[in-house]
Amino acid sequence: MIKIGTRGSKLALWQAHYVADKLKKGGIDSEIVIIETKGDKILDVSIHKIGSKGVFTEEIEEQLAAGKIDIAVHSAKDLQSELPKGFELIAFTEREEVNDVLVGKDKSISLNSKKEFVLGTSSTRRIAMLKHFYPHIKTTPVRGNLQTRIKKMEEGECDALLLAFAGVHRMHYDDLILEKFPLDKSTPAVGQGSVAIEVATSLPQAKKDILRKHLNHTETEYRLLAERAFLKKLQGGCSVPVFALATLKNQDLSITGGVLSLDGKEMLKENLKGSVDKAEELGDQLAGIILKKGGDRMLEEIRRQQNNDIAKSGFDI
């Protein structure tokens, strides 16, 4: 019996049941354990003001460490760039389409029209991207699970939402998709579209091997290893406007990544190609190029601005 730890939103539970179904096909029984995290409790404050490290994972990791659950199921994009000591990722499920999408009920809304509208998002990456490519679009912070965000939109807090295709599709809201953001303008968050499996390093190796056999998708793993190495080198998290996307063709891996200033006025973006067996080295190397070209200065300024926001909000990072 494998105990699966997860947050309690409908999307998080979809992910947990998706993993449970994969295990069942391999003849492995499982039980889903719902755990509330800090990120679930505080919904009226932007993530970077709460502190991005472990905001959706800390309480779940406590249960892993205590042996109350065997695995934790996360959206890979919600994971910090470096896990705390004593934890590791052992599998990444097959990746869904990675695009961001415009979601709403007003069919006249379009990214490329000059019509002004208010777009709901709390993602610093998405806000910076909009300021860079679509400066006429206004944004307002909207947090909560997918259903909560859609309800807030329907109540008039915004005209449309900016979300990951994967979550919208998995929750069967495809009919609300107005437009897909092109990848050359909206490179996604690291890991977007995949489910990551986290365990305590103390979990017996035989159990890790069995879980990995039934849950890991090799192509996705290579892509995410490169992206996460890029994120780790930049010391980025879900509250920093850093982006990366790796693609795989035959045994050739290509990764595009970069960073945006919070006001969207400055963007650094580079691409590297290499062998799939050097995935992590490739991500690390790309991050080094970004840092040398001014990314270090940009990230320092981003953190300075965000620390000022945190100090004003009264939350500790």
C-alpha positions in Angstrom: 0.0 0.0 0.0 1.4 3.4 -1.1 0.2 6.5 0.8 0.0 9.5 -1.5 0.2 12.9 0.0 -1.5 15.8 -1.8 -3.1 19.2 -1.4 -6.9 19.2 -1.4 -7.8 21.3 -4.5 -9.6 19.6 -7.3 -6.6 19.9 -9.5 -4.2 18.5 -6.9 -6.6 15.6 -6.3 -6.8 15.0 -10.1 -3.0 14.6 -10.0 -3.1 12.3 -7.0 -5.8 10.1 -8.6 -3.8 10.1 -11.9 -0.8 8.7 -10.0 -3.0 6.3 -8.1 -4.4 5.0 -11.4 -0.9 4.4 -12.8 0.1 2.5 -9.7 -3.1 0.4 -9.9 -2.3 -0.6 -13.5 1.0 -1.9 -12.1 -0.8 -3.9 -9.4 0.0 -1.5 -6.6 -2.7 -0.3 -4.2 -2.7 3.2 -2.8 -4.4 5.6 -0.4 -4.7 9.4 -0.9 -4.0 11.6 2.1 -5.0 15.3 1.9 -2.7 17.8 3.5 -3.4 21.6 3.8 -0.4 23.8 3.1 0.5 27.5 3.9 -0.2 28.4 0.2 -3.7 27.0 0.6 -4.5 28.9 3.8 -3.3 32.4 2.7 -5.2 33.5 -0.4 -5.3 37.3 -0.1 -1.6 37.8 -0.4 0.8 37.3 -3.4 3.1 34.3 -3.2 6.2 36.4 -3.1 4.9 38.3 0.0 4.3 35.0 1.9 7.7 33.6 0.9 8.0 31.2 -2.0 10.2 28.5 -0.5 8.0 25.6 0.3 4.8 27.5 0.4 2.9 24.6 -1.2 5.2 21.8 0.0 6.5 22.3 3.6 3.6 20.6 5.4 3.6 17.7 2.9 7.3 17.2 3.4 6.8 17.1 7.2 4.5 14.1 6.6 7.0 12.5 4.3 9.8 12.8 6.8 7.6 11.3 9.5 6.7 8.3 7.4 3.0 9.1 7.4 3.0 9.2 3.6 5.2 7.4 1.1 5.1 9.9 -1.8 4.1 13.5 -2.4 2.4 14.5 -5.6 3.1 18.0 -6.8 2.6 20.2 -9.9 6.3 20.3 -11.0 6.0 24.0 -11.6 5.2 24.7 -7.9 8.4 23.1 -6.6 11.2 25.2 -5.3 14.5 24.9 -7.3 16.3 23.0 -4.5 14.6 20.6 -2.2 15.3 20.6 1.5 17.9 18.1 2.8 16.3 14.6 3.2 14.0 14.8 0.1 14.3 13.9 -3.6 12.3 13.7 -6.8 12.2 10.2 -8.2 9.8 10.6 -11.1 8.1 13.0 -13.5 4.9 12.0 -15.3 4.4 12.5 -19.0 4.2 16.2 -19.7 0.9 17.9 -20.9 0.9 20.7 -23.4 3.0 23.5 -21.8 1.3 26.7 -23.1 -0.2 29.5 -21.0 -3.8 30.2 -22.1 -6.2 33.1 -21.9 -9.4 31.9 -20.3 -12.8 33.7 -20.2 -16.4 34.0 -21.5 -16.1 37.1 -23.5 -15.2 35.9 -27.0 -14.2 39.4 -28.1 -11.2 39.4 -25.8 -7.9 38.8 -27.7 -4.2 39.4 -26.9 -3.6 41.1 -30.2 -6.6 43.5 -30.2 -6.0 47.0 -28.9 -9.1 46.6 -26.6 -8.2 47.2 -23.0 -9.2 44.5 -20.5 -8.3 43.3 -17.0 -6.5 40.0 -16.8 -6.4 38.0 -13.5 -3.1 36.5 -12.5 -0.8 36.5 -9.5 2.2 35.0 -11.3 5.2 37.4 -11.4 6.4 35.7 -14.5 3.1 36.1 -16.3 2.7 39.7 -15.1 6.2 40.6 -16.3 5.6 38.9 -19.6 2.4 40.8 -20.2 4.1 44.1 -19.4 6.8 43.2 -21.9 4.7 42.0 -24.9 1.2 43.3 -24.2 1.6 46.6 -22.2 -2.0 47.7 -22.9 -3.4 44.7 -20.8 -4.0 45.5 -17.2 -3.6 42.8 -14.5 -5.1 42.2 -11.1 -4.1 39.6 -8.5 -6.3 36.5 -8.4 -5.4 33.6 -6.2 -7.0 30.4 -5.1 -7.7 27.1 -6.9 -8.9 27.0 -10.5 -12.6 27.0 -9.6 -12.2 29.9 -7.2 -10.4 31.9 -9.8 -13.1 31.3 -12.4 -15.7 32.3 -9.9 -13.9 35.5 -9.1 -13.8 36.2 -12.9 -17.5 35.6 -13.2 -18.1 38.0 -10.3 -16.4 40.7 -12.2 -12.9 40.9 -10.5 -11.4 40.6 -14.0 -12.4 40.1 -17.6 -10.3 37.0 -18.2 -7.6 34.8 -16.6 -4.1 33.7 -17.5 -3.6 30.1 -16.6 -1.6 27.0 -17.6 -3.3 24.9 -20.3 -2.6 21.7 -18.3 -4.8 22.6 -15.3 -7.6 24.1 -17.5 -7.6 20.9 -19.6 -7.5 18.5 -16.7 -10.4 20.3 -15.1 -12.4 20.2 -18.3 -12.6 24.0 -18.9 -11.4 23.8 -22.5 -14.5 25.6 -23.7 -13.3 28.7 -21.8 -10.0 28.9 -23.6 -10.0 32.0 -25.7 -6.4 31.9 -27.0 -3.1 30.1 -26.4 -0.1 32.2 -25.7 2.6 31.6 -28.3 5.7 30.0 -26.7 8.0 32.6 -28.2 6.2 35.2 -26.1 5.2 33.2 -23.0 7.9 30.6 -22.3 6.3 28.7 -19.4 7.4 28.2 -15.8 10.0 25.5 -15.2 8.2 22.1 -15.1 4.8 23.4 -16.3 2.5 20.5 -17.4 4.2 17.6 -15.5 3.4 16.0 -12.1 6.5 15.4 -9.9 6.8 12.6 -7.4 8.7 13.5 -4.2 9.9 11.1 -1.5 12.0 11.1 1.6 15.6 9.9 0.9 15.1 7.4 3.7 12.4 5.5 1.7 13.7 2.0 0.9 15.5 1.9 -2.5 13.5 -1.1 -3.7 10.3 0.9 -3.2 11.7 3.9 -5.0 12.6 1.7 -8.0 9.1 0.3 -8.2 7.5 3.7 -8.0 9.9 5.1 -10.6 9.2 2.2 -13.0 5.5 2.9 -13.0 5.4 6.7 -12.8 8.5 8.1 -14.6 8.3 9.3 -18.2 11.9 9.3 -19.5 11.6 12.1 -22.1 9.8 14.4 -19.6 12.5 13.7 -17.0 15.3 14.8 -19.3 13.5 18.0 -20.1 12.7 18.8 -16.5 16.2 17.9 -15.3 17.6 20.6 -17.6 14.9 23.1 -16.7 15.3 22.6 -12.9 19.1 22.8 -13.2 18.6 26.2 -14.9 16.3 27.3 -12.1 18.6 26.1 -9.4 21.6 28.0 -10.8 19.5 31.2 -10.8 18.1 30.4 -7.4 14.7 31.1 -8.8 11.3 30.1 -7.4 7.7 30.4 -8.3 7.8 34.1 -7.3 10.6 35.1 -9.6 10.0 35.9 -13.3 12.3 33.2 -14.5 11.3 30.9 -17.4 12.6 27.8 -19.2 11.5 25.2 -21.6 13.5 22.2 -22.8 12.5 20.1 -25.8 13.8 16.8 -27.0 14.2 15.4 -30.5 15.9 12.0 -30.9 18.9 12.4 -28.5 19.2 16.1 -28.9 18.1 18.4 -26.1 17.3 22.1 -26.6 16.6 24.5 -23.8 15.4 28.1 -23.9 15.5 30.1 -20.7 15.7 33.6 -19.3 14.6 36.2 -16.9 12.3 39.3 -17.0 12.5 42.4 -14.9 9.4 42.9 -12.7 8.3 45.9 -14.9 8.7 43.9 -18.0 11.0 46.4 -19.6 14.1 44.1 -19.7 14.2 40.5 -20.8 17.2 38.2 -21.2 16.6 35.1 -23.2 19.1 32.5 -24.5 19.1 29.0 -26.1 21.5 26.1 -25.9 21.5 22.6 -27.5 23.3 19.5 -26.4 23.2 15.8 -25.8 20.3 14.4 -23.7 22.8 12.7 -21.3 24.1 16.2 -20.4 20.6 17.5 -19.5 21.5 19.0 -16.1 24.9 20.4 -17.3 23.1 22.1 -20.2 20.6 23.8 -17.9 23.4 24.9 -15.6 25.4 26.2 -18.5 22.5 28.2 -19.9 21.9 29.8 -16.5 25.6 30.8 -16.3 25.2 32.6 -19.7 22.1 34.4 -18.5 23.9 35.5 -15.3 27.0 36.8 -17.1 24.8 38.8 -19.6 23.2 40.8 -16.8 20.9 38.3 -15.2 22.8 38.5 -11.9 22.0 42.3 -11.8 18.4 41.7 -12.7 17.8 39.0 -10.1 19.4 41.1 -7.4 17.1 44.0 -8.2 14.0 41.7 -8.3 14.9 40.3 -4.9 15.5 43.8 -3.5 12.1 44.9 -4.7 10.4 41.8 -3.4 12.1 42.0 0.0 10.7 45.5 0.3 7.2 44.2 -0.5 7.6 41.5 2.1 8.8 43.9 4.8 5.7 46.1 4.1 3.3 43.1 4.2 4.6 41.8 7.5 5.2 38.3 6.3 8.6 36.5 6.8 10.3 34.9 3.9 
